[in-house]
Amino acid sequence: MSAAQGKQYDRAYFDGWYRQSDVGVGHREFVERKVLLAVAAAEFTLGRRIESVLDVGCGEGIWRAPLRRLRPGVSYLGFDSSEYAVTRWGAKRNLRKAGLAELASQRLAKSYDLVVCADVLHYVSTAEARAGLAVIGKVTGGAAFIETFTNADEIVGDHDHFQDRSPAAYRKLFAAAGLLPVGLHLYVTRKMAHSLVALEKGVGGA
């Protein structure tokens, strides 16, 4: 997550939206379903089990536990701009402090089997989204799970600093980063798309 001006991703924020809310973003079953989907897509694309995961805007790193239950030993690295989340969970969950705009300056591997950016882009500026997606496009080795909501969606949850962008605007951002849609918030790079048949690709994925 990126600390939008005036918005604090502190303990109260995570308590309110991830532990006490009825929306479900932090509920174990909800997170596990997304993990299963993302892992399956990455492994289908790669033709093998995933070994590495990069989680951009990871918050408290809630993807790490279900990922490691599903694939014990998988390497997990998370980045978030929240001072609270990284201070509290950084050492235990391998989280580092950086927002999307700072991702390019971090010491990253050349590629990760699965890249996650869940519930993040619609809270940052277009410039920051563009910068973060550029890096994600370069380091995605298998598939990327990029959960994003637009002004065409009926959002139930956190509206504070929600960015009023259209589906078309996001498609342009993804295309500029070399990310092609395969459905259900999943994306692959142009290189990996060559291994997919026509109907495995989403709209604009040709």
Secondary structure in CASP SS format (residue, H / E / C, confidence):
PFRMAT SS
TARGET T0000
AUTHOR 0000-0000-0000
METHOD secondary structure of the structure
MODEL  1
M C 1.00
S C 1.00
A C 1.00
A C 1.00
Q C 1.00
G C 1.00
K C 1.00
Q C 1.00
Y C 1.00
D C 1.00
R H 1.00
A H 1.00
Y H 1.00
F H 1.00
D H 1.00
G H 1.00
W H 1.00
Y H 1.00
R H 1.00
Q C 1.00
S C 1.00
D C 1.00
V C 1.00
G C 1.00
V C 1.00
G C 1.00
H C 1.00
R H 1.00
E H 1.00
F H 1.00
V H 1.00
E H 1.00
R H 1.00
K H 1.00
V H 1.00
L H 1.00
L H 1.00
A H 1.00
V H 1.00
A H 1.00
A H 1.00
A H 1.00
E H 1.00
F H 1.00
T H 1.00
L H 1.00
G C 1.00
R C 1.00
R C 1.00
I C 1.00
E C 1.00
S E 1.00
V E 1.00
L E 1.00
D E 1.00
V E 1.00
G C 1.00
C C 1.00
G C 1.00
E C 1.00
G C 1.00
I C 1.00
W C 1.00
R H 1.00
A H 1.00
P H 1.00
L H 1.00
R H 1.00
R H 1.00
L H 1.00
R C 1.00
P C 1.00
G C 1.00
V C 1.00
S E 1.00
Y E 1.00
L E 1.00
G E 1.00
F E 1.00
D E 1.00
S C 1.00
S C 1.00
E H 1.00
Y H 1.00
A H 1.00
V H 1.00
T H 1.00
R H 1.00
W H 1.00
G H 1.00
A H 1.00
K H 1.00
R H 1.00
N C 1.00
L E 1.00
R E 1.00
K E 1.00
A C 1.00
G C 1.00
L H 1.00
A H 1.00
E H 1.00
L H 1.00
A H 1.00
S H 1.00
Q C 1.00
R C 1.00
L C 1.00
A C 1.00
K C 1.00
S C 1.00
Y E 1.00
D E 1.00
L E 1.00
V E 1.00
V E 1.00
C E 1.00
A E 1.00
D C 1.00
V C 1.00
L H 1.00
H H 1.00
Y H 1.00
V C 1.00
S C 1.00
T H 1.00
A H 1.00
E H 1.00
A H 1.00
R H 1.00
A H 1.00
G H 1.00
L H 1.00
A H 1.00
V H 1.00
I H 1.00
G H 1.00
K H 1.00
V H 1.00
T E 1.00
G E 1.00
G E 1.00
A E 1.00
A E 1.00
F E 1.00
I E 1.00
E E 1.00
T C 1.00
F C 1.00
T C 1.00
N C 1.00
A C 1.00
D C 1.00
E C 1.00
I C 1.00
V C 1.00
G C 1.00
D C 1.00
H C 1.00
D C 1.00
H C 1.00
F C 1.00
Q C 1.00
D C 1.00
R C 1.00
S C 1.00
P H 1.00
A H 1.00
A H 1.00
Y H 1.00
R H 1.00
K H 1.00
L H 1.00
F H 1.00
A H 1.00
A H 1.00
A C 1.00
G C 1.00
L E 1.00
L E 1.00
P E 1.00
V E 1.00
G E 1.00
L C 1.00
H C 1.00
L E 1.00
Y E 1.00
V E 1.00
T E 1.00
R H 1.00
K H 1.00
M H 1.00
A H 1.00
H C 1.00
S C 1.00
L C 1.00
V C 1.00
A H 1.00
L H 1.00
E H 1.00
K C 1.00
G C 1.00
V C 1.00
G C 1.00
G C 1.00
A C 1.00
END
